[in-house]
Amino acid sequence: MAASTARETAPATANPRRLDRRPLLRLRVAAPVAIVAGVTLDLATPDVGWWPLAFVAVALALATLVGRSISGALIVGLLFGAAFYTLHLSWVGQFLGPLPRIALSGLETLILGMGAVPITLAYRWTGRYNRRGSIQLVIVPALVAGLWVTREVVVGSWPYGGFPWARLGMTQVNGPFPEAASWIGVTGLSFLVAMASAALLQWIRAGAWFLPGAVVPTVLVAVLALTPQFPTQDAGSYTVGWVQGNGPSGYFDDRASGDILRAQTAGTRPLFGQRIDLLVWPEGSVDTDPLLNKDTAAALDSIVREADAPLLANAATQRGLHTFNSTLLWTANPADRQLADKVNPVPFGEYVPDRWLYQKIAPDLVGLIQRSYTPGETAPIVHAGSVPIGLAICFDVIFDDVIRASALEGAQLYVFQTNNADFRGTDENLQQLAFARMRAIETGRAVVNISTVGTSQVISPAGDTITTTKVNTAAAQVTTIPLRTGLTAGIVLGPWVPWLISILSIAGLIAAGALDNRRPRRRRTVQTDPARTPRAQGAQP
């Protein structure tokens, strides 16, 4: 630790054109600043959603890493992650208590903390370059932003399929910049936000009065502000009736079998007699398997007859030895019925990975999760007549590959079904709704985001709210929705952008380290001349 302290208080370089390799902030200052940065980033996300704070949060977090030792970077990175995730994922403990919240927040914090180390190495290994040159003002921000996004990619991929929930790009859904996601995806938007923040910090380090240093952050913000949404083509319109039943759909709600179905049916009755093309219910809207229960199937038959439209519902279905979280397109003609299953069941919510291990660690908690859902393998899309409808069941909305798969299958609108009842009173539903809005912008498609208890919304292809309902209320509406065809660049490039950014950033970091290591070797070669060594000049050893 003494060596670490010595490194972090080393004297400044004598060359005024180079950046000081000492920490920009002493550790006793950097630690609280990292916490402030984490809190600030949470304020940039819903439910507060002050999007400009994302740039401030990233700049502050990066400032704490400049000049740090590896151990110092890990400390401030962990503090930043803990402050952010403890607040942002507070809703996790609503369902199963504090242990899952601590476990998930702690894991994400650990990855965030470890990901701070490459960023601090990037600053260290590029510190010898002219502070007002293109390397410091352009290359370093791009490298640091790429490493920031690489950390996002890891969090979104590992473990157990990852949890790509808290992404920097998502903070911009309420601001003027989200259209960039339709060109380069949410990850690409994260990169641009991180690069603009890093470029702002480099400008300050070069001297805020050095106006050429403002070029990069200004250009990046201008690009974000002026980028239009990638165009898609009009394909007509579609009339959707959607019902937020507000039934007892929470895991621990007091209910009898069929209560949720009865609540949805009661909420649907005001729509009978109105002209609709499709009736939409949320996740968990049918609480018994209609594929096995004849009474439930008969109830759904009655609904589609009264509505004179197919019904898009959701239920847990049993097929063989496997249980699925299934969306069912229920039609009057059984031959036309279709089914799609949730692709990514939630670990420790809908199944327990490595149950043998976690049963030993938390047997009471694991024992609550009796049902184990199997991941779906069918494309997340159904066809209501001639209209292809893309699907995402609850947390599937956060996975890029699910959204992309239905877009490639020709989806002309999206229906996102969710059950937020276990998170009543938290901002989980608004965070998820932000994803729904961003998906509309990213794909250029309208979205029906329908919840059991709220918030339910219909979102235009531009990401604007067409209509909405309050939480914890029963509501039913009929909305005419625009249909779209054509693929945005964000969908086509979506699978390549995250990995391209990650690979180039890691390669850039390795190159920076290799170039930096060459400099001391050259200096030691020069000092082999005995006449030039300190000892030969009478210096003390």
N, C-alpha and C positions, 0 to 999 in steps of 0.2 A: 504493500500500500504506500510505503514511503517512496518507492520508485515511481509509482503512479503520480503522487503528489509533486515529486520533483519535475516530472515531465510536464505537468499541467501548470507549473509556475516558472518554466524555463524562460530565459531572457529573450526579448524580441530580436528578430533578425535585424541586422544593421542596414539592410537594403530597403529604403523606404518605398521602393516600387513593388516589393513583394508583400503579401499578406502576412500579418503576424501569426506565427504558428502556436502561440499561446492560446488557451481557451478564451473564447469571446466573452464568456461569463464564468466567474469563479463557481465552483461546485455548490457552495452554500447559497449562491444566487440562482444558479441554473436549476437546482432542484425545485424550488417553489415556482420558477418560471415554467418548468415542464408541467407541473400540476395545473397551473393557470392555462397553459396551452391545451391540455386535455379537456378541461372544463369548457374552454372557449369553443373547441371543436364540437362538443356535445350541444352547445347552444346554436351551432350552425345547422344542426339536424332537427327534424320535427321531434317534439311538438313546437319548440320555439322557432326553429327554422330561419335564423338570421344568417343567410347565405354568405354575406361578405366576411363574416367571422372565420370562415374556413381558411381564407388567405392569411388572416392574422394568426390563426392557430398554427398553421404549417410553418410560417416564418418564425414564430416563437420557438416551436419545437426544434427546428433546424438550428436556430441560434444556440440552443443549449448543447448541441453536438459538435460545434466548431471547436477544434483544438482539444477535444476530450481524449483521454486515454480510453482503452477498450473497456476497462472496468467502469470508468466514469460514464461512458456512453451507455453501457448497460444499465447503470443506475438511473440516469435521467430518462432513458427510454422506457424503463419499467414504470417510473412515476407518471410519465405522460400516458402510457397505456392504461394504468390502473385508474387514473382520474377520468379518462374518457369512457372506458368500458364499464366501470362500476356505475356510472350515471346512465350511459346509453342503453345498457342491457338490464336496467333495474327491473323491468317487467318479467324477466326470466324467473325470478323468485316468487312471482305471484301464484304460480301453479303448483310447484313442488317444493317451495320453501327456499331458504338461503343457500343450501349446499349446491344445487345446480347453478345458481347465479354466481357463486364464488368460483365454481369449477370452470364454467364457460368463460367468465370474465378473466379469471386467472390464466387460462390457456391462451386466450387472445392477447392478454397483456404480455405473457412470456414471449410469444412470437413477435410482438411489436418491439419489445425490449431487445431481443436478439437482432432484429432487423435494423436497430439503430447503429449497431457496430459497423456494418459496411458503409453506412452514410458518413460516420465520423472518419473512417479510413479514407473515403473519397476526398473529404476536406483536407486531411493530413497529406495525402499523396499528391495533391495538386497545389499545395501551399506555396511552392517555389515559383510559380508563374506570376507574371506581372498582374497586379490586382486590377489594372484597368485595361487588360488585354482581352482578346476574344475568348481565350480559354476560360478565364475566370468569369466572364460575364455571359457567355453562351454555353460553352461545353460543360462547365461544372453544374449549372442549374439543370441542364438536360440529364446529366449523369445522376445527380441527386434525386431528381424527379423519377427517373427510371428505377432507382433503388427503392424509393418509396412505394411505387406501384408493384415492384417485385414482392415486397412485403404483403401488399394487398392480395396478390395472386396466391401466395402461400396460405394466407389466412382463409382464402376462398376455396382452397383445394384440399386442405389437410387439417386435422384427421377426419376420418369417416365421411369423406366427400367434401369437407370444408363447410364454412359458414360465411358466404360472401355477403353479409348483411350491411356492415358499416363501411361503405366505400366513399372515398373523398368526392368522387363525381356526383354521388347522390345528394350531397349538400346543396347542389346548384339547381335542383328541380324547381325551387320557388323563385329563382333569380332570372337574369336575362341571358344566361349562357347555356342552357341544357341542349339547345339544338345541335351542338357539336357532337352529342352522343349519336345522332342519326348518321353521322359520317364515320366516326371512329369508336363507337360504343361507349359504355359507361367507363370502362378501364381507360380508354383513350382520353376521356374527359378528366378522369382523375389525374392523368399524366400532365395535362395542360394546366390544371389548377395548381398542382405541385410545382411545376416548372416556373409558373408565374410567381409563386410565393418564394421559391428559391432564388429566382433572378432579382426579386425585390431585395432580398437579404444581401445578395452579392453587390448590388448597387449601393446599399448602405455601407457595406464594408469598404467599398472603393472610395467612399466619400459622397454623401448625399448631394453635395454641391457639384459633383462631377456629372453633368447632364447627359453625356453619352451613355452613362451607365443605366439611364432610365429607358433606353431604347427597347431592350428585350422585354421587360415586364409590360411596357406600354403596348408593344406590338402583340404580345400574347393576349392581353386583355382585349385589344381591338379585334383580334381574330375571333375570340370567344363571343364578343358582342355582335359582330357583323355576320357571323356564319349563319346562313338561313337553314331551315330544316330541309333535309334531303327530300325531294319531291316523290310522292306516290300518286297513283292514278285513281280517279273517281270510278267507283263500280256500282253506283246506285245507293240505295238506302235500305234500312232494315228496321222493323219495329219490334222492340223488345219490351216485354213486361217483366219486371223484376221485383222480388219480394224479400224484404228483410223481416223475418217472422218474429224475432226477439223471443224465441222459445228458450226453455231451460237447457241450453246446449253446452254449459260448462261441465268439466269433468266431475266436479263435486256438487253440481246442482241437484236439488231434490226433484226427482221426476220418475214417472212410470214409463214403461215401454209405450212408444207411440206418441208421447207428449210433444216431441219436437215436430213430428209430421202433422199433428193436429194444429199446432201453432202456425206452421207454414200454410196449411190449407186454409185456416181462418184468415190469414193475411192476404191470401190470393183471391178470395171471393170478390172483393171490389173490382177486380180486373175482368171478371166474367162478363161477357157481352161486348167487350171492347175488341177492336181488331188488332191482333198482334201476330207476328211471325214466329216468335219464340218466347217461351216463358222460362225464366231463369231463377233458380233457387241456389242458396249458398252451400258451402261445405257442411256436411253433417246434417243436411236438411231432412234426410230420411233415416230414422234411427233403427230400422230393421231392414234386413237384406231383401229387397224385392225380387231377387232372382231365386230365393228359396221360400219366401213367405208369401203365400197366395193372397192373404188379406191385404198386405202392403201393396202388392202388385195391383190388386183390384182398386185400391185407393188412388194409385197413380193413374190407372186407366180412367177413373172418374174425372180426375183433374184435367187430363188432356182432352176429354170430351167436352167438358164445361168451358175450357179455355179455347177450344177449337184450334189448338196449336201444340206442337211438340214441347215437352218439358225437359230442361237441362237441370238435373238434380244431382245429389251426391249421397253416397252411402258406403258403409263398409260392406264389402262383398266377400263371400267365401267361395273359392273355386278349388276343389280338391283339398289339399292340406294347407293351402295358402290363403291369407287374408290380404285384401287390397283396399286402399282408399280410392274409391272409384267414382268417376263422373259418368252418369248414365244419360244418354239422350233417349227419353221415353216417348214413344210414338203410339198412335192408335193401332197401327199395324205392327205386330211383333217382329215381322221380317225386317223392318226398317230401323230397329233399335240398335244403338251403338254404345260402346263403352271405352273409356280410357282411364288408366290408373295413374296415381301419383308417382312421379318418377323418383323423387327423393324424400322418402319418409324421414321424419325428424329423429335423429339419434336421441335417446333418453326421453323422447316424447311419444313417438309412435313405434319405436322398437328400442331394444337395449343391445348395442353391440358388445361383444365379448361379455355376455351376461355372466358367465362363470366367474369372471374376475370382479365385476362390479357388485355381484351378489355378495361377495365376501367383504367388500368395502362399505357398502350401504344397503344392507339387505331389506330394511323397511322401505326405503325409497324405491329401490328396484322392484320390490314386490308389488308396488302400486301399478306398474306398467305390465299388465297381463297380456294384452293383445300385441302381437308383433306383425307389423305390416311388411309385405313383400314389395320391393321396388317394381314399378310398372315397366314394361318393355315395349308397349305399343306407342305409336306416335301420339303426342298430346293434341289431338285434333278430332273433331267430329264434323259431319256434314249434315246440316239441317236443310234438306232439299238440295238446292244447288249452291248453298252458301257454306264455305268451309270456315269453321270457328276454331281458333286457337285456344288452348286451355292452359291454365296453371292453377294447381290446387294448393292454396295457402302458401307455404314457404317455397314452393316450386318457382314462384315469381322472381326469386332472387338469383336463380341459376340461369346464366346466359344460354346454355345449350338447350334448355327446355323451350325458351322463347324462340330461339333461332329455328329449332326443329319444326315447329308449327308454321313459322313464316315460310320456310322452304317447302312445306307441304301446301302452300297456297292460302293460308288463313287470310280472311278479309276483315275480320275483327277478332278481338280477344274477349274471353270471359274468364275472370279470375275469381274463383270461389274460395271463401275463407270462413273460418270460425274463430272469432276473436273473444269468445265468451270467457275463456280462461284468463284473459288479460284485461278484464274490465277495470276501468279507473287508471290505466296506464297509457303511455303514448305509443304502445306497440302498434296499434291499428293505424296511427298516422304515419309511423315510419314505413309500414308496409304499403300504405296508400301512396307514399312518395315513390316507391318502386313502381307501382301501377302507373302513375303519371309519367315516370321516366320511360317505361316500356312503350307507352303510347307514342312518345316523341321519338324514341329510338327506332321503332318499327314503322311509324307513320300510319298506325291503325287506331281506331277507336277501341276503348276498353270499357267493359262493364265489370266493375269491381264490387262484388256482392258478398256481404257478410251476414252472419246470423244475427248479430247484435249491433253492427256498425263499426266503422263508418263505411257505408255503401255509397258509391258514386258511379256516374257515367262520365267518361273522360273522352274528349275529342281527340282526333289524330294529332292535333297540335299540343296536346297536354293540358288543355283548358277543361275546367269542370263544367259539364253541361247541366248536371243536376246532382243533388246530394241529399242524404238523410241525416238526421241526428242519431247519436249513439243511444243504445238501450231503449229504442222505440220500435214499435211495429209500423212498417211502411210498405206501400206498394205503389209503383209508378209505371207508366208506359212512356217509353222514350224512342224517338226515331233517330237512328244512328247511321252515320255515313259509312259506307263500305269502301275499302281501298285495295288495290292490287299493286304489285311491283315490290321489289326488294330494295331497301335502303343500303347504302354503303356500310353503315354500322352493322347490319346483319351479315352482309357478305364478308366483311373483314373481321367480324367479331371474334372468331376463334383464333385469329392470327395475331391480333394486336397485343394481347397480354403477354404471349410467349415471345414475340419479337422484341417488345420492350424489355422483358426480363433478360433474355439472352444477350442483347446488345449492352444492357447496363452491367451485367456481370462481366462480360468481356471487357467493357470499358474500365471497370474497376481493376481487373487483373492487369490491364495494360498500364494504367496509372501507377499501380504498385511496382510493376517491373521497371518503368521509366524512373520512378523515384529512387529505387534501389540502386540504379546504375550510378547515380550522382555521388554517393559516399564512396563507392569503389574507386571512381576516378580521383577523388580527393585524396584517398589513402595512397594511391599510386604516386601522386605528386609528392607526398610527404615522406617517401622512402629515401629521399636525398638527406643524408645525415646532417648536412650543413643547414637544413631548413627545419629540422625537428626542434621542438621546444627544449629538449634536454641539451642539444648541441649549442643552443643559444643561452644556456645558463638558467633555463626555467626550472622551477621545482617540479619533481615528478608528481 
